[in-house]
């Protein structure tokens, strides 16, 4: 197979047989926040199907208000950690590699929800998505404990046997809330201008590095947009993006996971590079591209047919961008959710056998 999707990749202690990554996708299938045998089997199937690296669904760190849903797994209670040990064992047993995505929902979690409904939601300024004051700003003690919670979780991930760790810094959740002027109104060291607002994230990266050592890969996921506003732009120019990324790279990020809705769309006018392409160009660090890979319809890539009959926006464009070195890894979400053997089928040219994504794919851990 000559496709660049199936060339090996390595950075630090992480060695992958190919460039395909299972994107993190919230499933809410872990009762009492404990990933069970069905969750372990779900991830094992993707490893058996040939995915190079699995990034788990978001799993929450040890803060009372980190989650709004008791069916979302956590990454700190003894029962949950035992469940994650089983996930790692199953994935490794199938020859796969896996990283947990460490998560805190911040003000996206409404007070009164989750395992600790009495706890106020954490946020840089206690503001809702609409800008309404709905809770207190995080105190210095809250911030320090949250940073430490991410560090502790990463240390446990390494101890359990995960191959890397990803920080969820995207989509309007806690870390991302510190980036935005509208959500972060602080006038202390955790607020201020665009670069100063990266401090919280950078300190989390540093805390994780201190726990896992120099050779353990840290992935940082970020986005230009928020769930509350798909048109929002965190960094409207390449120069601003460079200013944003530099503190995160210097703190110890090894791989940037650049979340976009459609991988083929240029990030800035005057260049065909997408967000992952620009991030690699500006930082020199490996990047993961993502966004509607393998899906069809008005908003998605056309379904794969044959390698000779590829169209603009299908696998051929993805491969060409990867071949040119625009990015290093490709995260596949809904297509892989629908078909756990997606990677193997693409590798073997069995495009006609690919299962289409449908909303019913979300109902079960298939």
C-alpha positions as CSV (number, residue, x, y, z in Angstrom):
1,X,0.0,0.0,0.0
2,X,1.7,3.2,-1.2
3,X,-0.9,5.6,0.4
4,X,0.7,8.1,2.8
5,X,-2.1,7.3,5.2
6,X,-0.4,4.0,5.9
7,X,3.2,5.2,6.3
8,X,4.5,4.9,9.9
9,X,4.8,7.8,12.2
10,X,6.9,8.3,15.4
11,X,7.5,11.0,17.9
12,X,9.3,10.5,21.2
13,X,8.1,7.2,22.8
14,X,5.1,6.9,20.4
15,X,5.5,4.8,17.3
16,X,2.5,4.2,15.0
17,X,2.0,1.9,12.0
18,X,0.0,4.5,10.1
19,X,-1.3,8.0,10.2
20,X,-4.9,7.3,11.1
21,X,-6.3,8.5,14.4
22,X,-9.6,7.7,16.0
23,X,-11.0,11.2,16.9
24,X,-12.4,11.7,20.4
25,X,-16.2,11.4,20.4
26,X,-18.4,11.7,23.5
27,X,-20.5,8.5,23.8
28,X,-22.1,8.8,27.3
29,X,-22.1,5.1,27.7
30,X,-20.3,4.8,31.0
31,X,-22.9,4.5,33.8
32,X,-21.7,6.1,37.1
33,X,-18.8,7.5,35.0
34,X,-17.2,4.0,34.8
35,X,-16.1,2.7,31.4
36,X,-17.3,-1.0,31.3
37,X,-16.4,-4.0,29.3
38,X,-18.6,-2.8,26.4
39,X,-16.5,0.4,26.2
40,X,-13.3,-1.6,26.2
41,X,-14.6,-3.8,23.4
42,X,-15.7,-0.8,21.4
43,X,-12.2,0.6,21.4
44,X,-10.6,-2.8,20.8
45,X,-12.7,-3.1,17.6
46,X,-11.1,0.0,16.2
47,X,-7.6,-1.2,17.1
48,X,-8.5,-4.5,15.4
49,X,-9.7,-2.5,12.4
50,X,-6.3,-1.0,11.9
51,X,-6.4,2.5,13.4
52,X,-2.9,3.7,14.3
53,X,-3.9,5.7,17.4
54,X,-7.1,5.9,19.4
55,X,-7.9,9.0,21.3
56,X,-10.7,8.3,23.7
57,X,-13.8,10.2,24.3
58,X,-13.4,13.1,26.7
59,X,-12.8,11.8,30.3
60,X,-13.0,14.3,33.1
61,X,-10.4,15.3,35.6
62,X,-10.8,15.4,39.4
63,X,-12.8,18.5,40.0
64,X,-16.3,18.4,41.4
65,X,-17.9,20.3,38.5
66,X,-15.9,18.9,35.7
67,X,-18.8,17.0,34.1
68,X,-22.5,17.5,33.6
69,X,-23.3,13.8,32.9
70,X,-22.9,10.7,35.1
71,X,-22.7,8.6,31.9
72,X,-19.5,10.4,30.8
73,X,-16.4,8.6,32.1
74,X,-14.1,10.2,34.6
75,X,-10.4,9.7,35.0
76,X,-9.9,9.7,38.7
77,X,-12.3,7.5,40.7
78,X,-10.9,4.0,41.5
79,X,-13.7,2.2,39.7
80,X,-13.2,4.3,36.6
81,X,-9.4,3.9,36.5
82,X,-9.9,0.1,36.8
83,X,-12.2,0.4,33.8
84,X,-9.6,2.4,31.9
85,X,-7.0,-0.3,32.7
86,X,-9.2,-2.8,31.0
87,X,-9.6,-0.5,27.9
88,X,-5.8,-0.2,27.6
89,X,-5.4,-4.0,28.0
90,X,-7.9,-4.6,25.2
91,X,-6.5,-2.1,22.8
92,X,-2.9,-3.2,23.4
93,X,-4.1,-6.8,23.1
94,X,-5.3,-6.0,19.6
95,X,-1.9,-4.3,18.8
96,X,-3.3,-0.8,19.0
97,X,-2.1,2.5,20.7
98,X,-4.3,4.7,22.8
99,X,-4.4,8.1,24.5
100,X,-7.1,9.5,26.9
101,X,-8.5,12.9,26.2
102,X,-8.5,14.8,29.5
103,X,-11.5,17.1,29.8
104,X,-13.1,19.7,32.0
105,X,-16.4,21.2,30.8
106,X,-16.1,24.5,32.6
107,X,-19.1,26.8,32.2
108,X,-20.6,24.5,29.6
109,X,-21.7,22.4,32.5
110,X,-24.8,23.9,34.1
111,X,-24.9,24.0,37.9
112,X,-27.1,21.3,39.3
113,X,-25.9,18.6,36.9
114,X,-23.3,15.7,37.1
115,X,-22.0,13.7,40.0
116,X,-21.9,16.8,42.3
117,X,-24.9,18.9,41.4
118,X,-24.3,21.2,44.4
119,X,-20.9,22.3,43.1
120,X,-20.7,25.7,41.2
121,X,-19.4,25.4,37.7
122,X,-15.8,26.4,37.1
123,X,-15.0,29.2,34.7
124,X,-12.4,32.0,34.4
125,X,-15.1,34.6,35.2
126,X,-18.2,32.6,36.0
127,X,-20.0,33.7,32.8
128,X,-22.5,31.8,30.8
129,X,-22.2,31.5,27.0
130,X,-24.4,34.5,26.7
131,X,-22.2,36.5,29.1
132,X,-24.5,36.4,32.1
133,X,-22.9,36.1,35.5
134,X,-24.1,32.8,36.8
135,X,-21.3,31.8,39.2
136,X,-18.1,33.0,40.9
137,X,-14.9,33.3,39.0
138,X,-12.4,30.6,39.8
139,X,-10.2,31.4,42.7
140,X,-6.4,31.1,42.7
141,X,-6.9,27.9,44.7
142,X,-9.5,26.6,42.2
143,X,-7.1,27.3,39.3
144,X,-4.1,25.6,41.1
145,X,-6.2,22.5,41.9
146,X,-7.5,22.3,38.4
147,X,-4.0,22.5,36.9
148,X,-2.9,19.8,39.4
149,X,-5.9,17.6,38.5
150,X,-4.8,17.6,34.9
151,X,-1.3,16.7,35.9
152,X,-2.4,13.9,38.2
153,X,-4.6,12.5,35.5
154,X,-1.8,12.4,33.0
155,X,0.5,10.8,35.5
156,X,-2.1,8.0,36.1
157,X,-2.5,7.6,32.3
158,X,1.2,6.9,31.9
159,X,1.1,4.5,34.9
160,X,-1.9,2.6,33.5
161,X,-0.1,2.1,30.2
162,X,-1.7,4.7,27.9
163,X,0.7,5.6,25.0
164,X,0.2,9.4,25.1
165,X,-2.3,11.9,26.6
166,X,-4.5,14.6,24.9
167,X,-5.6,17.8,26.6
168,X,-9.0,19.0,25.5
169,X,-8.5,22.7,24.9
170,X,-11.2,23.3,22.3
171,X,-14.9,23.9,21.5
172,X,-15.8,26.3,24.3
173,X,-14.9,24.1,27.3
174,X,-12.9,25.2,30.3
175,X,-9.4,25.6,28.9
176,X,-10.9,27.2,25.8
177,X,-12.9,29.6,27.9
178,X,-9.7,31.1,29.3
179,X,-8.6,31.9,25.7
180,X,-11.6,34.0,24.8
181,X,-11.9,37.7,25.8
182,X,-15.7,37.4,26.1
183,X,-15.4,34.5,28.6
184,X,-12.2,35.6,30.4
185,X,-12.7,39.0,32.0
186,X,-10.0,38.5,34.6
187,X,-7.6,41.4,35.3
188,X,-5.0,39.2,37.2
189,X,-2.3,37.0,35.8
190,X,-4.8,34.5,34.3
191,X,-6.4,37.2,32.1
192,X,-5.3,40.1,30.0
193,X,-4.3,40.2,26.4
194,X,-4.4,37.3,23.9
195,X,-1.1,35.8,24.9
196,X,-1.7,36.2,28.6
197,X,-5.0,34.3,28.3
198,X,-3.0,31.2,27.2
199,X,-1.3,31.0,30.6
200,X,-3.8,28.6,32.1
201,X,-3.4,26.1,29.2
202,X,0.4,26.5,29.2
203,X,0.5,25.8,33.0
204,X,-1.6,22.6,32.4
205,X,0.9,21.4,29.8
206,X,3.8,22.1,32.1
207,X,2.1,20.3,35.0
208,X,1.5,17.3,32.8
209,X,5.1,17.4,31.5
210,X,6.4,17.4,35.1
211,X,4.3,14.2,35.8
212,X,5.0,12.2,32.7
213,X,8.7,13.1,31.9
214,X,10.4,14.3,28.7
215,X,9.7,11.4,26.4
216,X,6.0,10.9,26.9
217,X,3.9,12.6,24.1
218,X,1.5,15.4,25.0
219,X,-1.2,16.2,22.4
220,X,-3.1,19.5,22.7
221,X,-6.4,19.9,20.9
222,X,-7.6,23.4,20.0
223,X,-10.2,25.0,17.7
224,X,-10.8,28.4,16.2
225,X,-14.5,28.0,16.8
226,X,-16.8,27.3,19.8
227,X,-19.8,25.1,20.0
228,X,-21.7,28.3,20.8
229,X,-20.5,29.9,17.6
230,X,-19.2,28.0,14.6
231,X,-18.1,31.3,13.0
232,X,-16.0,32.6,15.9
233,X,-12.3,33.1,15.2
234,X,-9.8,32.8,18.1
235,X,-6.9,34.0,15.9
236,X,-8.0,35.9,12.7
237,X,-4.6,36.1,11.2
238,X,-1.5,33.8,10.9
239,X,0.4,36.3,13.1
240,X,-2.2,36.0,15.9
241,X,-2.2,32.2,15.5
242,X,1.5,32.2,16.0
243,X,1.3,34.3,19.1
244,X,-1.3,31.9,20.5
245,X,0.6,28.7,19.7
246,X,4.0,29.8,20.9
247,X,3.4,29.6,24.6
248,X,1.7,26.2,24.2
249,X,4.6,24.8,22.2
250,X,7.2,26.2,24.6
251,X,5.3,24.6,27.6
252,X,5.8,21.2,26.1
253,X,3.1,20.3,23.6
254,X,4.4,17.6,21.2
255,X,1.5,17.3,18.8
256,X,-1.3,19.9,18.0
257,X,-4.7,18.4,17.2
258,X,-6.3,21.1,15.1
259,X,-10.1,20.8,15.2
260,X,-12.0,22.0,12.1
261,X,-15.4,21.0,10.8
262,X,-14.1,20.4,7.2
263,X,-10.4,19.5,6.7
264,X,-10.3,20.8,3.1
265,X,-11.2,24.4,3.9
266,X,-8.4,27.0,4.0
267,X,-7.8,28.6,7.3
268,X,-6.8,32.1,6.0
269,X,-7.2,33.9,2.7
270,X,-4.4,33.6,0.3
271,X,-3.2,30.2,1.2
272,X,-4.7,26.7,0.8
273,X,-3.3,25.5,4.1
274,X,-5.9,24.4,6.7
275,X,-5.6,24.9,10.4
276,X,-3.3,21.9,10.9
277,X,-1.2,23.1,8.0
278,X,-0.7,26.6,9.4
279,X,0.0,25.2,12.9
280,X,2.7,22.9,11.6
281,X,4.2,25.7,9.6
282,X,4.2,28.1,12.5
283,X,5.4,25.8,15.3
284,X,7.3,23.0,13.5
285,X,5.4,20.5,15.6
286,X,3.5,17.5,14.2
287,X,-0.2,18.2,13.7
288,X,-3.4,16.2,13.4
289,X,-6.0,17.3,10.9
290,X,-9.7,16.4,11.4
291,X,-13.1,17.4,10.0
292,X,-15.6,15.3,8.1
293,X,-13.1,12.7,6.8
294,X,-14.9,9.9,5.0
295,X,-18.4,11.4,5.1
296,X,-20.7,12.4,2.3
297,X,-23.4,15.0,1.7
298,X,-23.6,18.8,1.4
299,X,-21.3,19.3,4.4
300,X,-19.0,16.3,4.0
301,X,-16.4,14.7,1.8
302,X,-17.9,12.6,-1.0
303,X,-17.9,8.9,-0.2
304,X,-14.9,6.9,-1.5
305,X,-15.5,5.0,-4.7
306,X,-12.3,3.9,-6.5
307,X,-8.8,5.3,-6.3
308,X,-9.1,6.0,-10.1
309,X,-12.4,7.8,-9.6
310,X,-11.4,10.1,-6.7
311,X,-13.0,13.6,-6.7
312,X,-11.9,16.9,-5.1
313,X,-12.5,16.6,-1.4
314,X,-12.3,12.8,-1.2
315,X,-9.5,10.6,-0.1
316,X,-7.3,11.8,-3.0
317,X,-7.2,15.3,-1.7
318,X,-6.5,14.1,1.8
319,X,-3.7,11.9,0.7
320,X,-2.1,14.7,-1.5
321,X,-2.1,17.1,1.4
322,X,-0.6,14.5,3.7
323,X,2.0,13.6,1.0
324,X,3.1,17.2,0.8
325,X,3.6,17.3,4.6
326,X,0.9,19.8,5.3
327,X,0.0,17.8,8.4
328,X,1.2,14.5,9.9
329,X,-1.8,12.6,11.2
330,X,-5.5,12.3,10.1
331,X,-8.3,12.0,12.7
332,X,-11.4,10.1,11.6
333,X,-14.6,10.5,13.6
334,X,-18.1,9.6,12.4
335,X,-16.9,7.4,9.5
336,X,-15.0,5.3,12.0
337,X,-17.9,5.3,14.4
338,X,-20.1,3.8,11.7
339,X,-17.5,1.3,10.6
340,X,-14.9,0.0,13.1
341,X,-13.0,-1.6,10.2
342,X,-12.8,1.6,8.1
343,X,-9.0,1.8,8.2
344,X,-8.5,-1.8,7.1
345,X,-11.0,-1.4,4.3
346,X,-9.4,1.8,3.0
347,X,-5.9,0.1,3.2
348,X,-7.2,-2.8,1.2
349,X,-9.1,-0.7,-1.4
350,X,-12.5,-2.2,-0.3
351,X,-14.2,1.2,-0.6
352,X,-17.5,-0.3,-1.7
353,X,-17.7,-2.1,1.6
354,X,-17.5,1.1,3.8
355,X,-20.5,1.5,6.0
356,X,-22.2,4.9,5.7
357,X,-22.6,7.0,8.8
358,X,-26.1,7.5,10.1
359,X,-27.5,9.0,13.3
360,X,-28.4,5.4,14.4
361,X,-24.6,4.8,14.8
362,X,-24.8,7.0,18.0
363,X,-27.3,4.8,19.7
364,X,-25.0,1.9,20.6
365,X,-21.3,1.1,21.1
366,X,-21.0,-0.9,17.8
